[in-house]
Amino acid sequence: MLEVSNINSFYGKAHVLRNLSFTVRKGEVIALLGRNGAGKSTTMKSVMQIVQTASGNVTFQGQEISNMLPHKIAKIGLGYVPEDRRIFTDLTVMENLIVGMQPAREGAVHWTQDMLFDLFPNLAERRNNRGKALSGGEQQMLTIARTLMGNPSFVLLDEPSEGVAPVIVEQMAKIISQLKSEGLTILLSEQNLHFAQVVADRAVIIESGEQKFYGTLEKLNASPDVRDAYLAA
């Protein structure tokens, strides 16, 4: 469904991603793992062309998107949940969801506010609260819910467990599993290996913008040398 082929990305003269390649098949959850600063968020932004790739190709459902503008990439069904959330803090939960609305998309779940409130009960209880009144975990939930209002067929989810309470992390794992059961394909950026092991089918480990591992979670669990080299604190 998504193919990233030998992409290179830069911040100014700093070479951040180096010939990075992986694929994501329809209906699976892929975990993009690595330490802080490894290039996980840059990979997400490069797929969305928020950071333009200097070379290589990104293909979504057979369509080359490397030279498309981010808003056009979103319109063809790629949803992006940034690490820094970027909710509208002065708008209510309901208003944030309305902002994210897009028409129904063939082959994707048509999300409604009621469906999302069933998925995120915390938001249902706070539907009339402004974004700035929510906890960090609730803001993360709202960012995901707002993205789903765009009816994407594929979601890039950047560090959903970062900086939220353990009880929210547990809820996030259940939510991601439910989204997968709905047929949504997910590329998940994470530092939390345990979280990734709960929700993901396969993993890509990157270090200094280079791929160091690509395979199933079972294979990763059987490779303590790889975990110690690239994921240990």
Sequence and secondary structure as in RCSB ss.txt:
>XXXX:A:sequence
MLEVSNINSFYGKAHVLRNLSFTVRKGEVIALLGRNGAGKSTTMKSVMQIVQTASGNVTFQGQEISNMLPHKIAK
IGLGYVPEDRRIFTDLTVMENLIVGMQPAREGAVHWTQDMLFDLFPNLAERRNNRGKALSGGEQQMLTIARTLMG
NPSFVLLDEPSEGVAPVIVEQMAKIISQLKSEGLTILLSEQNLHFAQVVADRAVIIESGEQKFYGTLEKLNASPD
VRDAYLAA
>XXXX:A:secstr
 EEEEEEEEEETTEEEEEEEEEEE TT EEEEE  TTSSHHHHHHHHTTSS EEEEEEEETTEE TTS HHHHHH
TTEEEE TT    TTSBHHHHHHHT     TTS    HHHHHHH HHHHHTTTSBGGGS HHHHHHHHHHHHHTT
  SEEEEE TTTTS HHHHHHHHHHHHHHHHTT EEEEEES HHHHHHH SEEEEEETTEEEEEEEHHHHHT HH
HHHHHT  
